[in-house]
Amino acid sequence: MTGFNTQLVHGKEIKDNNTGAINMPIYNSSTYQYPKIGDKVRWDYARSGNPTREFLEKQVAQLENGACGFAFASGMAAIHAVFAIFKPGDHILIGQQLYGGTYRLINQYFKLQGITFTTVDTRNLKKVEEAIQDNTKAIYFEPVTNPLLHVTSVKKIAAVAKRHNILTIVDNTFLTPYLQKPLDLGADFVVHSATKYLSGHSDVIAGLVVAKTFALGEKIYFVQNALGGVLSPESANLVRRGIQTLSVRLDRQQQNVAAIISFLQGRREVVQINYPGISGTKDHEIAQHECRGFGGVFSFTLSPAVNASSFVNHLRLLKLAVSLGAVESLVEIPYEMSHAELPPRERINAGITPQLIRCAIGIEDSEDLIADIKSALAAAVIPKNSTVVSLLNSKGTLVNK
């Protein structure tokens, strides 16, 4: 049994290469030759299987301690695949504060296919139990929510699911198998937007699913092969390459987050910071027990005296963009960007206000990132005589709306 960092670098050999190449080759062939009629072959058509993609799929299964992995053309294609194993009439519980794209997929596609969904606060086990129906087949949630960083216990949710004979599906994009292994905590499926931390360089779109058992994996493979939303060999290679530096990148990103939060905690322009690494909260307590780190994303709420749009517009090193998990630092206003799919009232009720800022921190020097934030805060302070300040309440929402 090899260590995690060794697994990141080497993966699992699939014995396809006789050249001695250190890195897994990129196989661009769409079809493969049969030696003769009747012979069984390992690969026949690239939608059904590709050596480069298989290397990545086996590697992520190894990292998550799962039976088998599957690589898709995007994170949304991976999420689609796990929901596609269910049929009309099935009921699924979903966590609050899901990624906006997941919200759209559920409400504008799968509900139309006859699958019903109930949103539940997965931090409240009593409410989860009460929401389970006779036709409930699964519970799907993000153990660390975006963008408020609320933490759900995977272990406790999986225990509830097992008592009711339903599946547990976890989106592990924020933490990756380096910081948390949901299958070890009782989950049945793990989903990743590999676009984020696993690839880590903002240069590829990819999704991954890992199944705990081969029987569950067969269901995902059917969807992958039948619908064909597979990851290309070139993109599979980029994710493989990114995975090799996953731990060193996340270590640096978490160090930078700690330094930035320490700076923000002393600023009067900031009224709330959301991050599981901050002690004294229930989120921190759960994360301490189930994770080996707290990730590279945090969010904070600016006081009414700061113009949020002006703040992000004045940043120079932190780039104004959606997504996360890359070597460069990114910043966004979720209300206007990543969660704009949600109706305004739902955004506000969830705590996603116009004053909420989400940062996905990269591997730059923390001193430079702090200087950038400090400068942008100074430029975004609203003059005291401005009417804008009086229109905003402490939650950063317009009083008259």
N, C-alpha and C positions, 0 to 999 in steps of 0.2 A: 504494500500500500504506500503510495507516494504522497508527499505533502501537497497542500493546496497550491503553493506558488510553483512547484514543479509541474503540477497539472496545468497551470495557466500557460506555461512555456511550451510544454511538450504535447499535451492532449493525449489521445489514444490512437495508436497506429492502426490503420485499416488495411495494411499490407497490399497496397495497390502499386507501389512505386519501386522499381528495381534500379533506379539511376543513382541512388545515394543522395538525392537532394535533401537538404536539411529542412526546408519548408515544404509544406504540402503543395503539390502542383495545382495550377488552375486548369481544370478540364473543361474546355469550351464545347466539346462535342455534344450535339443534340441527340445523337443516336449511337448505338454500340453494336459491333458485329457479333453474330452468333457463329461459333466454330462450325456447326452443322445443324441441320434440322433435328429437333428433339433434345438438344443439349440445354441444360439449365445454365443461365448466365446470371452474374451478380447485378449487372446494370444492362438495361435494354433501351430505355428512353429517358431523357433527362428530367422530364416532369416527375417521373416515378422514382428517380434516384440519380445522384451524381456524386462522384468520389470526393470532390472538394466540399460539397454541401454536407456529405455524410461525415466527413472529418469534424466539421463544426458541430453537427448534431450530436455526435458521440461525445465530443468534448464538453458541451454544455450539460448533457445528461450526467457525465462524470462529476462535473463541478457541483451540480445540484443533488447528487446522490439519487438520481432517478433511473428508471429502467431504459427510457429512450427519449430522444429529443427530436424536434422538427423545426426546420428553418423556413421562414416565410418572407415574402417580399416587403412586409412592413409590420410594425407592431399591431396595427389595426387588423391586418390579415390574420395574425396570430390570435388576437382576441376573438375575431370572427370564427375561427376554427373551433375554439373551445365551446362557444355558444351553439355552433352548428351541429354538435353531437346530440342536442336535445330536439324534441319533436313537439308539434302543436299540442297544446293541452298541458305541457309541463310548466311548472312554476319555479322561478329562480329568485333567491334573495340577493340583493346587491347593496354594497356599502354606500354610505353617503360620500359626497365629494369625489366622485369618480372623474377621471380624465374626460374632458369635454367631448372628445371623439368617441369614447365609449358610450357616453350619454346619448349621443346622436345615433350611434349604431343600434343601441337598444330600442330607443323610442321611435326611430324612423325606419327601422328595418325589422328587427326580430319581433317586436310587438305585432307587426303586420303579418308575421308568419304563425301567429297563434300561440306564441310563448308569452306567459305573463310574468311580471316582475314586481317585487315589492322592495322599496328602499328602506333600509334599516340602519340605525346607528350600531355598527358592529362592536363598539366599545361597551355596549349595554347588553350583556348576555341574556338578561330576562326578556328584553324586547326581541332579541333574535329568536329565542325559543317561542315566544308568542306569535311571531310572524310565520313560523313554519306551518305549512298546510299539508294535507294528505298527498297532494301532487307535487310538492316541493322536491326538486331533484338536486339542487346545488346552491351553494352560497359563494358569491364572487366579491372580492374586496381588495383594496390596496392597504397593506399593513401600515404604511406611512402615507397619509393622504396628501394630496396636492391641491392647494398650496399652503394649507394651514398646519401641515406636519402632525396631525393627530395620529396616535399610534394605537393599533388594535393588536391584541394578543392572538397570534396565529394558533398557538397551542390550545388556548381555551376555545376558540371558534371551532377548530378541528374536532375537539372533544365533543362539543355540542352536535356537530354535523354527524359524527360517527354514531351517537346515541339515536339519531333519527334516520340513519342510513342514507344520508345525502352526501354529495361530493363537496370538497373544499377547493376552490380555485383562487389562487393568489397571484396578483400582479406584483412581481418582485423587482420591477424596473429601478426604483429608487435605491434599493439596498444592494442588489446583486448577490450572487452566492458568496461573495467575499465577506459580506456583513451579515447575511442571514440565509439560512437554508430552510425554507418553508416545508419541504417534504420531510425533513427530519423532525419537524414540529407537528406533523400529522396531516399536512395538506396532500391533496391528490394530484393537482396540476399546478405548475408554476408557469406564468407568462412573463415574457420580457419584451419591451421595446428595445431591441439590441442597438437601435439607432443611438441610444443614450450611452450609459457607462461602459457597456461591453465593447462597443466599437471605439467610443471615446474621442473621436476627432471630427465630428460634424461633417463627415464625408460619405455617409452611407445610410440608407433607410433599410431596416431589417427588423424582423420579429422572430421570437423563439418560443416554443412550448416544450415543457418537459413533463412527462407522465411518470407517475410513481410506479405503475405496473405495466407490463407488456399488453395486458388486456385493454387497459385504458388507452395505451399508445396506439393500438390498432384502430380505435375510433378516430383519433386525430389523423393517422396516416390516410384513412379513407377520405377524409375531408381534403387533406393536402393534395392527394393524388387526383381526386375527382374534380376539384375546383381549380387546381393548378396554380395557386398563388405562391409559387415557390421562390426561394431566394436564388439569385443568379450566382454562378461560380465566382465571378469577380467580386461581388458583394460579400459572399461567404468568406472569401479570402481576406477582405478588409476587416470583417468582424473577428476572424481568427487572429489576425495580426494585432488588433486592438486588445483582445483578451490577454495577450501575453504581458501587457503592462498594467492590467486592471488594478492590482493591489498597490503598486507604487504610485499610481495616479490618485487612487482614493485616499491613500495615506496622506499625500500632500494636500489634496483638496480639503480633507477634514482638518488638517492643521491650519489651513488658511481660514476656514469657516470659524474656528475657535478664536483666532486672532481678530477677525472682523467683528464677531459678536461681542467680544470683550470691549472693543472700541465703541460699538453702538450702545451698549448698556449704560454708558456715561453721557449719552447725548439727549438733550431735552426735546430734540426734534422727533424722537422715536418714542412711541407710547406702548408698543408691544412687540416682542420678538418671539417667533415660533420656531422652535428647534428641539428635537428630543434630547439633545446633549445638554440642555439647561436643566440642572438638578432642581428638585423640589416640586416636580409635576408628576402626575400619573403617567403621562407619556414617557417621561424619562425612566420611571420605575419599570414599565413594561419593556422598553428597549434595552435596558441594562440586563435583563434576564434572558432576552431572546435574540439579541443582536451583539455583534462584536464591534460595532461602531455605529455612528449616527448619520452618516451620509454627507454629501456635499451641497445639499440644498437647504436653505432656510428662507423664512419670510419675515417681514416686519411691517408694522403699521405706522405710517407717518402721522404726526400730530396735525390738527387742522391748520396750524400756522405754516405748513409746508405745502407747496404746490407739487403734487406727485408727478404730474406730466413734466413739469419743468425740471424736477430732480432727475428723472431718467434721461431726459434730453440733454442734460449737462454732463452726464457720465461719458468718459472717453475710453477707458480700458474695459469696463463692463459694457458689453455690446447689447443694445436693445433688440432682443430676439426671443422667440419662443424656443422650446427644447431645453435640454440640460445634459449634464454628464460628460461634457467635452473638456479638452485641455484649456480652452479659453473660457473666461467668466462671462456669463450672460445675465441679463436683468430683464424683467418684464413687469407690467401691471396686469395681473390675471383678469381683473374685471373687464379690461379692454381687449385682452389678447387671448390667452389660452383657454379661458372659461367664458368667452363671449357667446358660446353656443347655449349656455344656460339662460333662461329668462331672467331679467333684471331682479325681480323679486326673489327668485331662488338664490341668485348670487348674494344678495344682501342678507337673506335669512341664514345662509351658510357662513357668513362672516367674510365673504369675498367682496370687500368694499373698494371704492375708487382710490382709497389711500393705502391699500395693501400692495407691498412690493415683494416680488419673489426673486431671489438671487440663486443662481446655480454657479458655484464658484469653481474656478479652474486651478491651474498649477503655477500661476504667476507668483511673483514675490508679494507676500501679504502687505508689506509696507506700501507698495505701489497701489494696490487695490484700496487700501484704507485712505490713502491720500486722494484718490479719485472720488471716493464716496464723500469724504470731508468737503472737498471743493464743490461737489454737486449739491450737497445739503446747504452750504452757504449761499449758493446762487439761487436756490429754490424757496428760501424763506419769504413768506408773503409779508409786505409791510403792515404794521399794526393798524393803520387807518383804513386798510382795505376792507370792503364789504364782503369779500369772499370768505374771510375767516369767520365772520359772524354767521354765515349761512351754513357752516359745517358743524356738526355735533362731534362728540368725542369718538364716535365710531367711524368718522370720515365720510359720512353720508350727508347729502343735502337735507337740511331740516324741513324745507318746504316740499319735499318730494316723498 
